[in-house]
Amino acid sequence: GRHVNPAVTFGLALGGQITVLTGIFYWIAQLLGAIVAAFILKFVTGGLTIPIHSLAAGVGAIQGVIFEIIITFALVYTVYATAADPKKGALGTIAPMAIGFIVGANI
């Protein structure tokens, strides 16, 4: 399967679902895709400055990192539980909806 999140790629490589070499190629493609997307966004918006995303008021750097770890774990776990686990059986049919829900919840 295809995945566009480097954390999912890392989890699949760590779990043996893909080879490390394949994971490295995926990472290269994912990073190049992100760079190209940033340039396209800059072109499409006419060079408007894009606001810098920052933590909410009252949230420290450590809290932000911990929260990011938790929501990334939730995404990787959902991908594994529904799409990547060979023992999932019929559960794989809900993978797109489950992954979409967790991505939406993480936003």
A tleap script that builds the chain and sets N, CA, C and O, in Angstrom:
source leaprc.protein.ff14SB
mol = sequence {
  NGLY ARG HIE VAL ASN PRO ALA VAL THR PHE
  GLY LEU ALA LEU GLY GLY GLN ILE THR VAL
  LEU THR GLY ILE PHE TYR TRP ILE ALA GLN
  LEU LEU GLY ALA ILE VAL ALA ALA PHE ILE
  LEU LYS PHE VAL THR GLY GLY LEU THR ILE
  PRO ILE HIE SER LEU ALA ALA GLY VAL GLY
  ALA ILE GLN GLY VAL ILE PHE GLU ILE ILE
  ILE THR PHE ALA LEU VAL TYR THR VAL TYR
  ALA THR ALA ALA ASP PRO LYS LYS GLY ALA
  LEU GLY THR ILE ALA PRO MET ALA ILE GLY
  PHE ILE VAL GLY ALA ASN CILE
}
set mol.1.N position { 0.800 -1.186 0.000 }
set mol.1.CA position { 0.000 0.000 0.000 }
set mol.1.C position { 0.845 1.252 0.000 }
set mol.1.O position { 2.057 1.218 0.208 }
set mol.2.N position { 0.176 2.341 -0.236 }
set mol.2.CA position { 0.843 3.625 -0.268 }
set mol.2.C position { 0.541 4.392 1.008 }
set mol.2.O position { -0.555 4.299 1.562 }
set mol.3.N position { 1.514 5.140 1.459 }
set mol.3.CA position { 1.339 5.976 2.643 }
set mol.3.C position { 2.163 7.231 2.447 }
set mol.3.O position { 3.264 7.184 1.897 }
set mol.4.N position { 1.627 8.353 2.897 }
set mol.4.CA position { 2.296 9.632 2.672 }
set mol.4.C position { 2.838 10.241 3.952 }
set mol.4.O position { 3.415 11.328 3.911 }
set mol.5.N position { 2.673 9.585 5.073 }
set mol.5.CA position { 3.134 10.114 6.350 }
set mol.5.C position { 4.437 9.431 6.742 }
set mol.5.O position { 4.477 8.205 6.847 }
set mol.6.N position { 5.507 10.199 6.961 }
set mol.6.CA position { 6.785 9.587 7.338 }
set mol.6.C position { 6.714 8.768 8.624 }
set mol.6.O position { 7.454 7.795 8.769 }
set mol.7.N position { 5.844 9.138 9.557 }
set mol.7.CA position { 5.709 8.358 10.792 }
set mol.7.C position { 5.120 6.985 10.498 }
set mol.7.O position { 5.537 5.990 11.091 }
set mol.8.N position { 4.158 6.926 9.589 }
set mol.8.CA position { 3.581 5.635 9.194 }
set mol.8.C position { 4.638 4.804 8.480 }
set mol.8.O position { 4.745 3.601 8.718 }
set mol.9.N position { 5.417 5.431 7.610 }
set mol.9.CA position { 6.499 4.724 6.922 }
set mol.9.C position { 7.480 4.142 7.929 }
set mol.9.O position { 7.887 2.988 7.801 }
set mol.10.N position { 7.861 4.928 8.926 }
set mol.10.CA position { 8.784 4.454 9.957 }
set mol.10.C position { 8.186 3.269 10.710 }
set mol.10.O position { 8.870 2.274 10.951 }
set mol.11.N position { 6.924 3.372 11.078 }
set mol.11.CA position { 6.267 2.279 11.795 }
set mol.11.C position { 6.190 1.010 10.974 }
set mol.11.O position { 6.398 -0.083 11.501 }
set mol.12.N position { 5.897 1.136 9.697 }
set mol.12.CA position { 5.822 -0.043 8.835 }
set mol.12.C position { 7.200 -0.663 8.628 }
set mol.12.O position { 7.325 -1.887 8.579 }
set mol.13.N position { 8.231 0.165 8.507 }
set mol.13.CA position { 9.594 -0.362 8.368 }
set mol.13.C position { 10.031 -1.034 9.660 }
set mol.13.O position { 10.642 -2.103 9.633 }
set mol.14.N position { 9.723 -0.420 10.776 }
set mol.14.CA position { 10.076 -0.990 12.076 }
set mol.14.C position { 9.346 -2.307 12.318 }
set mol.14.O position { 9.906 -3.233 12.905 }
set mol.15.N position { 8.107 -2.389 11.869 }
set mol.15.CA position { 7.310 -3.601 12.044 }
set mol.15.C position { 7.561 -4.671 11.003 }
set mol.15.O position { 6.975 -5.751 11.076 }
set mol.16.N position { 8.423 -4.393 10.033 }
set mol.16.CA position { 8.747 -5.390 9.023 }
set mol.16.C position { 7.752 -5.488 7.884 }
set mol.16.O position { 7.841 -6.410 7.073 }
set mol.17.N position { 6.802 -4.560 7.799 }
set mol.17.CA position { 5.830 -4.582 6.707 }
set mol.17.C position { 6.464 -4.144 5.384 }
set mol.17.O position { 6.042 -4.578 4.312 }
set mol.18.N position { 7.485 -3.278 5.470 }
set mol.18.CA position { 8.261 -2.875 4.302 }
set mol.18.C position { 9.733 -2.963 4.689 }
set mol.18.O position { 10.072 -2.958 5.873 }
set mol.19.N position { 10.600 -3.042 3.693 }
set mol.19.CA position { 12.032 -3.105 3.991 }
set mol.19.C position { 12.539 -1.714 4.367 }
set mol.19.O position { 11.908 -0.706 4.049 }
set mol.20.N position { 13.669 -1.672 5.036 }
set mol.20.CA position { 14.263 -0.387 5.420 }
set mol.20.C position { 14.607 0.418 4.171 }
set mol.20.O position { 14.400 1.631 4.142 }
set mol.21.N position { 15.127 -0.242 3.142 }
set mol.21.CA position { 15.467 0.454 1.898 }
set mol.21.C position { 14.221 1.072 1.265 }
set mol.21.O position { 14.258 2.212 0.802 }
set mol.22.N position { 13.131 0.329 1.245 }
set mol.22.CA position { 11.878 0.873 0.725 }
set mol.22.C position { 11.433 2.061 1.566 }
set mol.22.O position { 10.963 3.064 1.030 }
set mol.23.N position { 11.580 1.951 2.885 }
set mol.23.CA position { 11.227 3.049 3.779 }
set mol.23.C position { 12.036 4.294 3.492 }
set mol.23.O position { 11.500 5.402 3.508 }
set mol.24.N position { 13.324 4.126 3.229 }
set mol.24.CA position { 14.183 5.273 2.905 }
set mol.24.C position { 13.724 5.927 1.607 }
set mol.24.O position { 13.662 7.153 1.516 }
set mol.25.N position { 13.402 5.110 0.598 }
set mol.25.CA position { 12.908 5.667 -0.662 }
set mol.25.C position { 11.575 6.393 -0.460 }
set mol.25.O position { 11.345 7.452 -1.044 }
set mol.26.N position { 10.714 5.826 0.357 }
set mol.26.CA position { 9.450 6.494 0.678 }
set mol.26.C position { 9.714 7.840 1.343 }
set mol.26.O position { 9.100 8.844 0.980 }
set mol.27.N position { 10.635 7.868 2.327 }
set mol.27.CA position { 10.953 9.120 3.020 }
set mol.27.C position { 11.458 10.177 2.051 }
set mol.27.O position { 11.047 11.336 2.119 }
set mol.28.N position { 12.346 9.781 1.153 }
set mol.28.CA position { 12.869 10.728 0.160 }
set mol.28.C position { 11.724 11.286 -0.677 }
set mol.28.O position { 11.635 12.495 -0.888 }
set mol.29.N position { 10.850 10.401 -1.155 }
set mol.29.CA position { 9.713 10.845 -1.966 }
set mol.29.C position { 8.771 11.737 -1.161 }
set mol.29.O position { 8.268 12.736 -1.676 }
set mol.30.N position { 8.533 11.379 0.100 }
set mol.30.CA position { 7.636 12.173 0.939 }
set mol.30.C position { 8.208 13.565 1.198 }
set mol.30.O position { 7.476 14.553 1.140 }
set mol.31.N position { 9.490 13.650 1.477 }
set mol.31.CA position { 10.115 14.950 1.729 }
set mol.31.C position { 10.174 15.800 0.466 }
set mol.31.O position { 9.922 17.004 0.514 }
set mol.32.N position { 10.507 15.180 -0.663 }
set mol.32.CA position { 10.507 15.927 -1.925 }
set mol.32.C position { 9.100 16.402 -2.268 }
set mol.32.O position { 8.921 17.521 -2.750 }
set mol.33.N position { 8.106 15.560 -2.023 }
set mol.33.CA position { 6.716 15.950 -2.263 }
set mol.33.C position { 6.304 17.134 -1.411 }
set mol.33.O position { 5.603 18.028 -1.884 }
set mol.34.N position { 6.734 17.147 -0.155 }
set mol.34.CA position { 6.410 18.265 0.735 }
set mol.34.C position { 7.077 19.552 0.265 }
set mol.34.O position { 6.473 20.623 0.322 }
set mol.35.N position { 8.315 19.452 -0.198 }
set mol.35.CA position { 9.035 20.630 -0.690 }
set mol.35.C position { 8.366 21.175 -1.943 }
set mol.35.O position { 8.156 22.382 -2.061 }
set mol.36.N position { 8.029 20.291 -2.883 }
set mol.36.CA position { 7.353 20.718 -4.110 }
set mol.36.C position { 5.999 21.341 -3.776 }
set mol.36.O position { 5.626 22.361 -4.356 }
set mol.37.N position { 5.265 20.735 -2.845 }
set mol.37.CA position { 3.962 21.281 -2.447 }
set mol.37.C position { 4.108 22.676 -1.856 }
set mol.37.O position { 3.269 23.542 -2.107 }
set mol.38.N position { 5.160 22.909 -1.077 }
set mol.38.CA position { 5.381 24.234 -0.495 }
set mol.38.C position { 5.643 25.267 -1.589 }
set mol.38.O position { 5.135 26.386 -1.523 }
set mol.39.N position { 6.435 24.892 -2.594 }
set mol.39.CA position { 6.695 25.819 -3.695 }
set mol.39.C position { 5.428 26.080 -4.507 }
set mol.39.O position { 5.179 27.215 -4.915 }
set mol.40.N position { 4.631 25.048 -4.744 }
set mol.40.CA position { 3.369 25.233 -5.469 }
set mol.40.C position { 2.442 26.149 -4.682 }
set mol.40.O position { 1.800 27.027 -5.259 }
set mol.41.N position { 2.366 25.951 -3.373 }
set mol.41.CA position { 1.526 26.804 -2.531 }
set mol.41.C position { 1.987 28.256 -2.602 }
set mol.41.O position { 1.166 29.170 -2.678 }
set mol.42.N position { 3.284 28.463 -2.575 }
set mol.42.CA position { 3.817 29.829 -2.666 }
set mol.42.C position { 3.476 30.441 -4.023 }
set mol.42.O position { 3.143 31.624 -4.102 }
set mol.43.N position { 3.558 29.644 -5.091 }
set mol.43.CA position { 3.241 30.133 -6.435 }
set mol.43.C position { 1.751 30.445 -6.561 }
set mol.43.O position { 1.380 31.501 -7.074 }
set mol.44.N position { 0.910 29.545 -6.104 }
set mol.44.CA position { -0.535 29.706 -6.235 }
set mol.44.C position { -1.046 30.897 -5.423 }
set mol.44.O position { -1.978 31.582 -5.844 }
set mol.45.N position { -0.444 31.142 -4.271 }
set mol.45.CA position { -0.889 32.258 -3.426 }
set mol.45.C position { -0.245 33.582 -3.824 }
set mol.45.O position { -0.470 34.602 -3.173 }
set mol.46.N position { 0.542 33.573 -4.875 }
set mol.46.CA position { 1.156 34.811 -5.347 }
set mol.46.C position { 2.237 35.342 -4.429 }
set mol.46.O position { 2.500 36.544 -4.413 }
set mol.47.N position { 2.860 34.475 -3.674 }
set mol.47.CA position { 3.938 34.881 -2.788 }
set mol.47.C position { 3.480 35.496 -1.480 }
set mol.47.O position { 4.284 36.074 -0.749 }
set mol.48.N position { 2.185 35.377 -1.176 }
set mol.48.CA position { 1.701 35.900 0.106 }
set mol.48.C position { 2.436 35.206 1.241 }
set mol.48.O position { 2.786 34.029 1.154 }
set mol.49.N position { 2.658 35.953 2.292 }
set mol.49.CA position { 3.318 35.322 3.429 }
set mol.49.C position { 2.353 34.347 4.086 }
set mol.49.O position { 1.175 34.642 4.290 }
set mol.50.N position { 2.876 33.211 4.399 }
set mol.50.CA position { 2.077 32.168 5.031 }
set mol.50.C position { 2.327 32.264 6.528 }
set mol.50.O position { 3.481 32.294 6.956 }
set mol.51.N position { 1.276 32.315 7.329 }
set mol.51.CA position { 1.493 32.468 8.769 }
set mol.51.C position { 2.268 31.288 9.348 }
set mol.51.O position { 2.112 30.142 8.927 }
set mol.52.N position { 3.086 31.602 10.305 }
set mol.52.CA position { 3.852 30.562 10.985 }
set mol.52.C position { 2.939 29.918 12.013 }
set mol.52.O position { 2.289 30.604 12.803 }
set mol.53.N position { 2.898 28.609 11.994 }
set mol.53.CA position { 2.084 27.892 12.972 }
set mol.53.C position { 2.854 27.821 14.279 }
set mol.53.O position { 4.056 27.555 14.294 }
set mol.54.N position { 2.168 28.053 15.341 }
set mol.54.CA position { 2.817 28.011 16.646 }
set mol.54.C position { 1.885 27.347 17.646 }
set mol.54.O position { 0.720 27.075 17.353 }
set mol.55.N position { 2.411 27.096 18.808 }
set mol.55.CA position { 1.620 26.496 19.871 }
set mol.55.C position { 0.610 27.495 20.410 }
set mol.55.O position { 0.818 28.706 20.338 }
set mol.56.N position { -0.465 26.986 20.941 }
set mol.56.CA position { -1.483 27.844 21.543 }
set mol.56.C position { -0.911 28.526 22.784 }
set mol.56.O position { 0.057 28.056 23.382 }
set mol.57.N position { -1.515 29.614 23.145 }
set mol.57.CA position { -1.074 30.336 24.341 }
set mol.57.C position { -1.187 29.425 25.559 }
set mol.57.O position { -2.203 28.759 25.757 }
set mol.58.N position { -0.153 29.407 26.354 }
set mol.58.CA position { -0.161 28.591 27.564 }
set mol.58.C position { 0.333 27.169 27.375 }
set mol.58.O position { 0.403 26.405 28.338 }
set mol.59.N position { 0.678 26.804 26.141 }
set mol.59.CA position { 1.188 25.457 25.874 }
set mol.59.C position { 2.693 25.561 25.668 }
set mol.59.O position { 3.157 26.290 24.791 }
set mol.60.N position { 3.449 24.834 26.473 }
set mol.60.CA position { 4.902 24.855 26.375 }
set mol.60.C position { 5.415 23.916 25.298 }
set mol.60.O position { 4.661 23.109 24.756 }
set mol.61.N position { 6.688 24.024 24.993 }
set mol.61.CA position { 7.302 23.192 23.955 }
set mol.61.C position { 7.226 21.711 24.308 }
set mol.61.O position { 6.914 20.888 23.447 }
set mol.62.N position { 7.505 21.362 25.555 }
set mol.62.CA position { 7.459 19.956 25.968 }
set mol.62.C position { 6.044 19.415 25.845 }
set mol.62.O position { 5.850 18.292 25.379 }
set mol.63.N position { 5.057 20.197 26.255 }
set mol.63.CA position { 3.663 19.771 26.132 }
set mol.63.C position { 3.287 19.569 24.670 }
set mol.63.O position { 2.583 18.617 24.334 }
set mol.64.N position { 3.751 20.455 23.805 }
set mol.64.CA position { 3.477 20.324 22.377 }
set mol.64.C position { 4.080 19.068 21.791 }
set mol.64.O position { 3.441 18.380 20.995 }
set mol.65.N position { 5.312 18.764 22.180 }
set mol.65.CA position { 5.976 17.554 21.683 }
set mol.65.C position { 5.246 16.310 22.178 }
set mol.65.O position { 5.029 15.371 21.412 }
set mol.66.N position { 4.868 16.299 23.447 }
set mol.66.CA position { 4.149 15.142 23.996 }
set mol.66.C position { 2.814 14.955 23.283 }
set mol.66.O position { 2.436 13.829 22.959 }
set mol.67.N position { 2.106 16.039 23.039 }
set mol.67.CA position { 0.834 15.947 22.325 }
set mol.67.C position { 1.047 15.420 20.909 }
set mol.67.O position { 0.271 14.591 20.432 }
set mol.68.N position { 2.086 15.893 20.240 }
set mol.68.CA position { 2.390 15.422 18.885 }
set mol.68.C position { 2.707 13.930 18.890 }
set mol.68.O position { 2.287 13.206 17.987 }
set mol.69.N position { 3.436 13.469 19.889 }
set mol.69.CA position { 3.747 12.039 20.006 }
set mol.69.C position { 2.459 11.237 20.165 }
set mol.69.O position { 2.300 10.189 19.540 }
set mol.70.N position { 1.547 11.721 20.992 }
set mol.70.CA position { 0.297 10.997 21.238 }
set mol.70.C position { -0.550 10.909 19.972 }
set mol.70.O position { -1.048 9.832 19.642 }
set mol.71.N position { -0.723 12.021 19.257 }
set mol.71.CA position { -1.580 11.970 18.072 }
set mol.71.C position { -0.916 11.211 16.925 }
set mol.71.O position { -1.604 10.588 16.117 }
set mol.72.N position { 0.420 11.256 16.847 }
set mol.72.CA position { 1.111 10.462 15.833 }
set mol.72.C position { 0.974 8.979 16.147 }
set mol.72.O position { 0.767 8.173 15.240 }
set mol.73.N position { 1.087 8.610 17.418 }
set mol.73.CA position { 0.870 7.218 17.815 }
set mol.73.C position { -0.539 6.776 17.434 }
set mol.73.O position { -0.726 5.669 16.930 }
set mol.74.N position { -1.531 7.633 17.670 }
set mol.74.CA position { -2.910 7.286 17.329 }
set mol.74.C position { -3.052 7.018 15.838 }
set mol.74.O position { -3.743 6.080 15.441 }
set mol.75.N position { -2.407 7.829 15.009 }
set mol.75.CA position { -2.469 7.624 13.560 }
set mol.75.C position { -1.806 6.318 13.164 }
set mol.75.O position { -2.399 5.513 12.446 }
set mol.76.N position { -0.578 6.096 13.626 }
set mol.76.CA position { 0.153 4.879 13.251 }
set mol.76.C position { -0.586 3.643 13.764 }
set mol.76.O position { -0.672 2.639 13.056 }
set mol.77.N position { -1.116 3.704 14.975 }
set mol.77.CA position { -1.864 2.571 15.526 }
set mol.77.C position { -3.098 2.274 14.678 }
set mol.77.O position { -3.399 1.112 14.405 }
set mol.78.N position { -3.809 3.312 14.263 }
set mol.78.CA position { -5.003 3.119 13.441 }
set mol.78.C position { -4.647 2.506 12.098 }
set mol.78.O position { -5.348 1.615 11.618 }
set mol.79.N position { -3.560 2.976 11.486 }
set mol.79.CA position { -3.124 2.392 10.213 }
set mol.79.C position { -2.786 0.923 10.405 }
set mol.79.O position { -3.208 0.082 9.612 }
set mol.80.N position { -2.036 0.610 11.440 }
set mol.80.CA position { -1.676 -0.780 11.711 }
set mol.80.C position { -2.904 -1.627 11.997 }
set mol.80.O position { -3.019 -2.739 11.480 }
set mol.81.N position { -3.821 -1.124 12.809 }
set mol.81.CA position { -4.981 -1.910 13.228 }
set mol.81.C position { -5.954 -2.177 12.092 }
set mol.81.O position { -6.669 -3.179 12.114 }
set mol.82.N position { -5.992 -1.297 11.100 }
set mol.82.CA position { -6.997 -1.461 10.050 }
set mol.82.C position { -6.428 -1.791 8.676 }
set mol.82.O position { -7.071 -2.506 7.908 }
set mol.83.N position { -5.250 -1.293 8.348 }
set mol.83.CA position { -4.760 -1.437 6.976 }
set mol.83.C position { -3.514 -2.292 6.838 }
set mol.83.O position { -3.343 -2.946 5.809 }
set mol.84.N position { -2.641 -2.313 7.831 }
set mol.84.CA position { -1.338 -2.959 7.652 }
set mol.84.C position { -1.236 -4.341 8.277 }
set mol.84.O position { -0.394 -5.134 7.856 }
set mol.85.N position { -2.053 -4.655 9.253 }
set mol.85.CA position { -1.950 -5.933 9.951 }
set mol.85.C position { -2.515 -7.052 9.087 }
set mol.85.O position { -3.689 -7.011 8.719 }
set mol.86.N position { -1.694 -8.060 8.754 }
set mol.86.CA position { -2.188 -9.145 7.894 }
set mol.86.C position { -3.258 -10.000 8.565 }
set mol.86.O position { -3.958 -10.745 7.879 }
set mol.87.N position { -3.405 -9.916 9.883 }
set mol.87.CA position { -4.402 -10.713 10.596 }
set mol.87.C position { -5.717 -9.965 10.800 }
set mol.87.O position { -6.567 -10.416 11.568 }
set mol.88.N position { -5.893 -8.853 10.138 }
set mol.88.CA position { -7.054 -7.999 10.393 }
set mol.88.C position { -8.354 -8.579 9.860 }
set mol.88.O position { -9.423 -8.244 10.371 }
set mol.89.N position { -8.296 -9.434 8.852 }
set mol.89.CA position { -9.512 -10.013 8.289 }
set mol.89.C position { -10.384 -8.954 7.650 }
set mol.89.O position { -9.901 -8.130 6.873 }
set mol.90.N position { -11.675 -8.972 7.976 }
set mol.90.CA position { -12.638 -8.048 7.370 }
set mol.90.C position { -12.492 -6.626 7.892 }
set mol.90.O position { -13.086 -5.702 7.336 }
set mol.91.N position { -11.714 -6.435 8.948 }
set mol.91.CA position { -11.537 -5.100 9.518 }
set mol.91.C position { -10.884 -4.141 8.520 }
set mol.91.O position { -11.066 -2.927 8.622 }
set mol.92.N position { -10.134 -4.670 7.567 }
set mol.92.CA position { -9.457 -3.831 6.584 }
set mol.92.C position { -10.400 -3.029 5.714 }
set mol.92.O position { -9.995 -2.029 5.120 }
set mol.93.N position { -11.657 -3.452 5.626 }
set mol.93.CA position { -12.600 -2.728 4.773 }
set mol.93.C position { -12.955 -1.355 5.332 }
set mol.93.O position { -13.392 -0.479 4.586 }
set mol.94.N position { -12.772 -1.157 6.635 }
set mol.94.CA position { -13.085 0.152 7.218 }
set mol.94.C position { -11.847 1.038 7.343 }
set mol.94.O position { -11.923 2.134 7.899 }
set mol.95.N position { -10.714 0.574 6.832 }
set mol.95.CA position { -9.454 1.311 6.978 }
set mol.95.C position { -9.543 2.755 6.489 }
set mol.95.O position { -9.147 3.655 7.230 }
set mol.96.N position { -10.043 3.022 5.283 }
set mol.96.CA position { -10.072 4.421 4.833 }
set mol.96.C position { -10.889 5.325 5.756 }
set mol.96.O position { -10.488 6.453 6.042 }
set mol.97.N position { -12.027 4.828 6.215 }
set mol.97.CA position { -12.868 5.640 7.095 }
set mol.97.C position { -12.202 5.834 8.458 }
set mol.97.O position { -12.206 6.940 8.998 }
set mol.98.N position { -11.635 4.775 9.010 }
set mol.98.CA position { -10.987 4.879 10.325 }
set mol.98.C position { -9.791 5.824 10.274 }
set mol.98.O position { -9.608 6.648 11.171 }
set mol.99.N position { -8.980 5.706 9.230 }
set mol.99.CA position { -7.809 6.577 9.098 }
set mol.99.C position { -8.248 8.025 8.875 }
set mol.99.O position { -7.657 8.946 9.438 }
set mol.100.N position { -9.273 8.225 8.063 }
set mol.100.CA position { -9.801 9.576 7.860 }
set mol.100.C position { -10.319 10.195 9.146 }
set mol.100.O position { -10.098 11.377 9.409 }
set mol.101.N position { -11.011 9.390 9.948 }
set mol.101.CA position { -11.516 9.894 11.230 }
set mol.101.C position { -10.381 10.285 12.167 }
set mol.101.O position { -10.452 11.325 12.822 }
set mol.102.N position { -9.337 9.467 12.240 }
set mol.102.CA position { -8.248 9.785 13.171 }
set mol.102.C position { -7.464 11.008 12.689 }
set mol.102.O position { -7.018 11.817 13.503 }
set mol.103.N position { -7.297 11.146 11.385 }
set mol.103.CA position { -6.628 12.347 10.865 }
set mol.103.C position { -7.471 13.581 11.187 }
set mol.103.O position { -6.939 14.604 11.619 }
set mol.104.N position { -8.778 13.484 10.978 }
set mol.104.CA position { -9.663 14.597 11.311 }
set mol.104.C position { -9.639 14.930 12.791 }
set mol.104.O position { -9.628 16.102 13.169 }
set mol.105.N position { -9.630 13.907 13.629 }
set mol.105.CA position { -9.589 14.128 15.076 }
set mol.105.C position { -8.264 14.750 15.500 }
set mol.105.O position { -8.220 15.527 16.454 }
set mol.106.N position { -7.194 14.417 14.803 }
set mol.106.CA position { -5.877 14.950 15.149 }
set mol.106.C position { -5.707 16.409 14.748 }
set mol.106.O position { -4.807 17.088 15.245 }
set mol.107.N position { -6.543 16.887 13.874 }
set mol.107.CA position { -6.445 18.286 13.459 }
set mol.107.C position { -7.018 19.133 14.552 }
set mol.107.O position { -7.048 20.358 14.434 }
savepdb mol mol.pdb
quit
